[in-house]
Amino acid sequence: MKKTVIVTGARRGLGLAICSRLAADGYKVVAVGRSESEELNSLRAAGNVFFELFDLSNVEEIHTWVNVLTKRYGRIYGLVNNAAVGSDGVLATMHERDIADSLLVNLQSPIVLTKYVSRSMLLAGGGRVINISSIIGFTGFSGLSVYAATKAGIIGFTKSLSRELGKAGITVNCIAPGYMDTDMTKGIAPDKLMSIKRRSPSGKLASVESVAGSVSYLLGDDAAMINGTTITVDAGSTA
């Protein structure tokens, strides 16, 4: 029987790459997004991937929605909290609505989602939670103070929750990607992007496929004794 894994923020970029890798690994992948995409539809056509339309900013609806997912797909083995928004700008001029949206989608929503999904894992006697953070959560970056706060919060959440769930056979880990070639990095000025690449020993950005590979590892049997940790995938830029 195929194990069910939920992946949020799945319509493009890193989320799409994670879905593609996990489908190839043989998992039943529940891809969650606020809308569909051509790429995700192509992936669904290949099998093993199922799409669920849901806006995770509707936190008050998460409980009911998770119950629906459990009835539809069975016990949930894995949860990959990948969905995030990347509002940038100097804090002094940032609109409070953008601050609130970042805190809601990047921090509150994955915490609430994990709360209800972990119940399925507790009943099953095991599971895996993987939170996608960012190197910005521990290095900082000018113009990304709110984003950094949410991603640092995800790391703290991971460490504490791993202690709560570890005895029940559930591991909770974090992946902190570096800058990748995704829509989030397209807004970075070319000179800043070149500076980021120069900091990497390989002179490259991390790939979404390499991060997806780390997710695959943490879901697998070889990672059973890895819990409460953060894996950095950044092409060595923070070395």
N, C-alpha and C positions, 0 to 999 in steps of 0.2 A: 504493500500500500504506500502510495506516494505521500511524503510529508508536506504539509501545507505551510507556506511562508508568505506573509504579507509584506509588501514593499510599498512604501508611500513615496509620493513625488516621482511617479514611475513613467510619466509620459515622454520624457526626453533626458538627455545628458546622462548623469551618473545613475539615476533611477532606472532608466531604460537599459543601461549596460548591466546593472545588477540583475534585472529581470531576465535578460538574455543569458547571462552566465548561469543563473540558478535553474532556468528551464533546461539548459544543456546538461546540468548536473542531475536532472531527473526529479526536481521538486515540483509540486503543484504551486504555481506562483499566482498570488492574488495581487495584481497591479492596481494601485489606487492613485487616482488623480482627479483634478477638478475639471478636466476635459480629456478627450482622446487625442491621439496624434496618428499620422500616417505610419510612422515608424513602429509605434506600439501595436497598431492594427496588423501590421505585417508580422510582428512577433507572435501575436495571438493566433494568426492563421497557421503558424508552424506547430502549434499545440503546446500544452502544459501551462499556458498563461491565460488568466481570466481577468477581465477588467471590471473594476468597481468605481463608479462615479461617486465621489464624495468630497466635500469641502471640509477639510480638517479644522478650519477656523470655527465651524459650528460645534464647539466643544460639548455643548449640552445634549447633542444628538449622538455622541460617540458611543455611549453605553448601549442604546437600542441597536445601533448599527452593528456593533461587534456581535451582539446576540444573533442578528440576521446572518452575519458572515459565518458564525460557528455552525448554525443550522444548515447553511448552504454548502460549506466546504469541509465540515468536520472539525475535529480538534486542531488547534493552531500550534504548530511546532516552533515556528520562527517569526520574529517581527523585526523588520528593518526600518527604523525611523529615519527616513532620508529627506522627507519634504521640508523645505525651508524657503524663506524669502531673504533676499540680500539687500535690503534698503541701505544705501550709503549716503554719506553727507556729514558735514560738520555738526556736532551735537547741538551747538548753540542756535543753529538755524533749522534743525530738523523738525518737521511737523510732529506734534504729539500723537497724531493718528498713526503715523508711520512707526513710531516707537512702540505703540501699543500692538500694532499688527505683527511686528517682529517678535515681541515677547509672546504673543498668543500662538503664532504658527510655529516658531522655532523652539519654544520651551514648554509652554503650558499644554499645547495640543499633544506632543509626543508623550508627556508625562501621563496625561489622562488616558490616552490610547493604550499605553503600556499597562496602566492600572487594570483595565478591563480585559485586555488580551492575556495578561499574566494569569488571570483566573482560569482560563482554558488550559494553560500550561500546568498550573498547580493540580488541576483535576487529572491531567494526563501523567503527572509525576515527572515532568521534565520539559525543557524547551530552551530556546535561545533568543535573547534580545540583543540586537545590534543597533547602536545609536551612531548616526553619522554626525560628527562634530566638524572641526576644522583646525588647522594649525593656528588660525587667527585667534582661537580661544586661549592660546598660551603665548603667542608672540605679539599679538596686537597689530593694528594697521591703521594709519591715519585715515579718518573718514568712515571707519567701520566699528566705532566704539559700541554701538548697540548690538550689532551682529556678533561682535566678539563676546559681549556679555552673555548672549544667549548660548553661544557655543561653549563657553567656559562653564555655564550652568549645566549643560548636557554632560560634560565630563564629571562634574560633581555628583550629578544624579546617577550616573552609571556606577561610580564607585560605591555609593551608599546602597543603591538597590541591589547590587551584587551580593552584599552582606545579608540583605533581607531574604533573597531568593535562593542563595547558594545551597542551603541544606535541603531544599526541595528539588534539587537536580536541575535548576535553571541557571544558566550563565548569562551575565549581562556585561557586554563589552562595548567598546567605543572605537571607531576609526576616525582619525583626524587626517583627512586628505589635505595636500597642499594645493596650490593653484593648478587647475586643470583647464583643458581647452573645452570649456562649456559656455553656455550663454551668460553665466555669472561673471566670467572673466572678460567677456567681449567689451564691457564698459570701462575696463582699465586702460589708461593712456598707454600708447605704445612704448614710451620711454620707461614707464614703471614696469611694464610687462617684461621688457628686455632686462631690466635690473633684476627682476625675480628669477628669470632664466639663468642669469650669470651667477646667482648665488647657489645654484644647483651644481654639484660636482659633474653631472652629465650634461649640463647646459640645456636641459629640457624641462618641460612641465610634466607633472605626473599625468598618467593616462587614466581615463575612467575604467578601462579594462583592468588595470592593476589594482584599483580600489575594489572593483567587483570581485577580483580574485581573493582579496582579503576577506570579504564578506563570505565567500564560498568556504574558505578555510575555517572561519569562526563557527559556521553552521555544521561543519563536519565532525566526525568522530575524533580526529586528531587534536581538536581544540577543546576536548572535554574538560581539561584541567586548567584552561585559561579563563579567568573570571575577574572582573573589576579592573581590567586594564585598558589602555588606549594604544592602539597601533597607529603609528604615523606613516603615511604613504605620501611622500612629498618630493621624491627624486633626490633626497638628501639635502634639500635647501635649508633645513634647520640643524644640520649636522654641526 
